[in-house]
Amino acid sequence: MSDRNQQPSTPADEVRDPHHAHPAHPSLLYRLLKLSNLIGRPFFAHFAERYDLTMNDLRVLMTLAPMTEAASHELCQVTGMHPMNVSRSVARLRRQGRVSERSDPTNRRRKILSLTPAGAALYRKLTPHVKVLSEFLFDPLSTLEAEILSKLTDLLTKRLEAVDLNSPLLIDADALAMEASGDRAPIRDDGAAAAPLPGPPPQRGEGASGSSGTPGAGK
């Protein structure tokens, strides 16, 4: 970790009202998605085929190991994954002999998941690689910057966890209504059709099909 522990300076004209909308938010979201894709690339390049794992399988395996045992819905809460994706990965890992399932003696409806010896052995094989990637990724950050990043990550995670998936805070209800009515584009105040919203900027050196793989998608 770098020894740069000084507080990053913030020019006065960059200080924003906390209630003011940040115009860079859509761009920042795309950049976060790109970062997530880049973090997953080493896994796809070296371990997905070797160990017959999808990114979701990896998330379930690496989350379940330190928990020792957990139910599927608890894995959903910890990973933020969709229940269907967790269910599919658990089924795959069980077929591969890496995860076992048993009934909770105090609640027969609750199924307790845990790693088998084969699953635990795979976890031990993958752990050093996760450590190396983490060290490489966060090495440029000072101790203070790492702490700030950790707090911001927790803040954004809790914000999304606090709302329902169908909350109007997460989708544009007006845009959905117009789509359902057959309108092709929103109408501006001057009566002209507004231009469609831009998508994420293309990344140099990446084809249309992409090569990074999106974490959370099946293999």
BABA-454087 format. One record per residue: residue in three letters; x, y, z of N, C-alpha, C in turn. Coordinates in steps of 0.1 Angstrom, whole numbers, plus 5000, padded with zeros to 4 digits. Example, Ala and Ser with C-alpha at 12.3 -4.5 7.8 and 13.67 -1.06 7.14 Angstrom:
2
ALA513249435078512349555078513249675078
SER512849785071513749895071512950005079
This chain:
219
MET500849885000500050005000500950125000
SER500550224992501350354991501350425005
ASP502350505007502450585020501850715018
ARG501150745007500550875005499350885013
ASN499450945025498250955035497651085036
GLN498151185028497651315029496251325023
GLN495451425029494151445024494151505010
PRO493451445000493351504987492751634987
SER493351734980492851864980491651874970
THR490651964974489451974966489252124963
PRO489452164950489252304947487852354951
ALA487852484954486552544959485452534949
ASP485752544936484752544926484252404923
GLU484952304929484452164927483552114938
VAL483452194949482552164960481152184956
ARG480352074957478952074952477952074964
ASP476752124961475652114970475351964971
PRO475251904983474951754983473551724977
HIS472651824976471351794970471351824955
HIS472451874950472551904936472851774927
ALA472051764916472351644908473651654902
HIS474351534902475651534896475551494881
PRO475951584872475751554858476651434853
ALA477651394861478551284856477951144861
HIS476851144868476351014873476250904863
PRO475550924852475450814842476850764837
SER477750864835479050824830479750744841
LEU479650794854480250724865479750584866
LEU478450564864477850434865478450334855
TYR478650384842479250304832480650274835
ARG481350364841482750344845482850234856
LEU481950234866481850134876481649994870
LEU480749994860480449864854481649814846
LYS482349904840483649864833484649814843
LEU484749884854485749834865485349694869
SER484049674871483549534875483949434865
ASN483749464852484149374841485649344841
LEU486449454843487949434843488349344855
ILE487749364866488049284878487849134875
GLY486749104867486448964864487248904853
ARG487948984845488748934834489748824837
PRO490548844847491548744851490948614854
PHE489748614861489048494864488648414851
PHE488048494842487648424829488848374821
ALA489948444822491048404814491748284819
HIS491748264833492648164839491848044846
PHE490648074851489947974859488647934855
ALA487848004847486547964843486547834837
GLU487347814826487347684819488047574827
ARG489147614834489947514841489147454852
TYR488347524859487547474870486047464867
ASP485647484855484247484851483347564860
LEU483647694861482947784870482447904862
THR481247954865480848084860481148184871
MET481048314867481348414877480348404889
ASN479148374886478148354897478548234906
ASP479048124900479548014908480648064917
LEU481648134912482748184919482248274931
ARG481248354929480748444940480148364951
VAL479348264947478748174957479848094965
LEU480748044958481847964964482648044974
MET483048164969483948244977483248314989
THR481948324987481148384998480748285009
LEU480448165004480048055013481148005022
ALA482348005017483447955024483748025038
PRO483848155038484048215051482848215060
MET481648195054480448185062480248045069
THR480947955064480947815068479647745063
GLU478547805067477247755062476247865061
ALA475247855052474247955050473147905041
ALA472047965042470847935033471048015021
SER470247985010470348054997470048194999
HIS468948225006468548365007469648455015
GLU470348385023471448455030472648485021
LEU472848395011473848425001473448534992
CYS472148544989471548654981471848794988
GLN471548795001471748915009473248965009
VAL474148865011475548905012476148944998
THR475748864988476348894974475648994966
GLY474349024969473549114961473049044948
MET473248914947472848844935471348814935
HIS470748794923469348764922469148624927
PRO468048594934467848454939467948344928
MET467448374916467448274906468948244902
ASN469848344902471248314899471948244910
VAL471548274922472148194933471648054933
SER470348034930469847894929470547814918
ARG470747874907471347804896472847764899
SER473547864905474947834909475047724920
VAL474147734929474147634940473847494934
ALA472947484924472647354918473847304910
ARG474547394903475747354896476847304905
LEU477047384916478147344925477747214932
ARG476447184935476047064941476346944931
ARG475946964918476246864908477746834907
GLN478546934909480046914908480646864921
GLY479846844931480346794944481046894952
ARG480847014950481547124957480747184968
VAL479447164968478547224978477547114982
SER477347104995476347005000475147085006
GLU474047015007472847075013472146975023
ARG471747035034471046955044469947045050
SER468946975056467847045062468247095076
ASP467747215079467947275092467047195102
PRO467647135113466847055122465847145130
THR466047275131465147365138464047425128
ASN464347405115463347465105463547375092
ARG462647275091462747185080462647245066
ARG462047365065461947435052463247505048
ARG464147525058465447595055466447495051
LYS467047515040468147425035469547495038
ILE470347425045471647475049472747435039
LEU473447525033474447495023475847505030
SER476747425026478147435030479047375020
LEU480347405020481247355010481647205014
THR481747125004482346995006483847005007
PRO484546895010485946895009486546944996
ALA485846894985486246944972486047094970
GLY484947144975484747284974485647364982
ALA485947314994486947385003488347384996
ALA488647274990489947264983490047364972
LEU488947384964488947484953489047624959
TYR488347644970488447784976489947814980
ARG490647714985492047744989492847764977
LYS492547704966493347724953493147864948
LEU491947914949491548044943491948164952
THR491948144965492148254975493448334972
PRO494648264969495848344967495748434954
HIS494948394944494848474932493948594935
VAL492948584943492148694947492948794955
LYS493848744964494648834972495648914963
VAL496248844953497148914944496449024936
LEU495248994931494549094923494149204932
SER493749184944493349294953494549384956
GLU495649324958496849404961497249484949
PHE497149434937497549504925496549624923
LEU495249594925494249694922494349814932
PHE494549784944494449894954495749944958
ASP496849894953498249944956498450094954
PRO497850154943498050294941497350384951
LEU496450334959495750414968496450434981
SER496350544987496950575000495950505010
THR496450495023495550445033494250515034
LEU494350655034493150735035492250715023
GLU492850705011492050684999491250554999
ALA491950455004491350315005490250325015
GLU490350395026489350405036488150485030
ILE488350585023487350665017486550575007
LEU487350504998486650414989485850314995
SER486250255006485550155014484250215019
LYS484350335025483150405030482150435019
LEU482650485008481750514997481050394991
THR481850284990481250154985480150114995
ASP480350115008479350085017478150175016
LEU478350305014477250395013476350365002
LEU476950344990476250314978475550184979
THR476150084985475549954986474349954995
LYS474450025006473350035015472150115009
ARG472450215001471450294994470650204985
LEU471250114977470550024968469849914976
GLU470449874987469749764995468549815002
ALA468449945004467350005011466050025003
VAL466050004990464950024982464549894975
ASP463249874972462749764965463149764950
LEU463349644944463849644931462849714921
ASN461549724924460549784916460349934920
SER461149984928460950124933461050224922
PRO460150324921460250424911461550504912
LEU462250494923463550554925464650494916
LEU464450374911465450304903465050294888
ILE463850334884463550334870462750464866
ASP462750484854461950604849460550554845
ALA459650574854458250534852457650594839
ASP457950724837457350794825457850734812
ALA459150704812459750644800459150504797
LEU458850424808458250294806456750314801
ALA456050414806454750444802454650484787
MET455650564783455650604769456050484760
GLU456850394765457250284757456050194755
ALA455250174766454050094766453050154756
SER452950284755451950354747452450354732
GLY453650324730454150324716454950444712
ASP455150534721455850654718457350614716
ARG457950674706459350644703460350724711
ALA460050844714460950934721460251034730
PRO460851074741460151184749460051314742
ILE459151394745458851524738459351634747
ARG460151724741460651844748459651944749
ASP459952044757458952154759458652234746
ASP459552234736459252304724458552214714
GLY458152094718457352014710458151914701
ALA459451934701460251844692460551714700
ALA460851614692461251484699462651494704
ALA462851454716464151464722465051354716
ALA466351374716467251274711467251154721
PRO467451034717467550924726468750934735
LEU468650874747469750884757470950814751
PRO472150864753473350794748473650674756
GLY474250574750474750454757476150484762
PRO476750374768478150394773479050414761
PRO480050494763481050514752481750384749
PRO482050354736482750234732484150234737
GLN484650114741486050104746486950064735
ARG488050134734489050114723489549974724
GLY489649904713490249774713489249664716
GLU487949694718486949594722485949584711
GLY485649464706484649454695483249464700
ALA482349454691480949464695480549354704
SER481149234702480749124710481249124724
GLY482349204726482949224740483749094743
SER484749114752485549004756485748994771
SER485149094778485449094792484549004800
GLY483248984795482348914803481748994814
THR480549004816479949084827479749004839
PRO480349034850480148964863478748954866
GLY478348834870476948814873476248744862
ALA476848734850476248664839476748524839
GLY475848434835476248294835477348264824
LYS478048154826479148124817478548094803
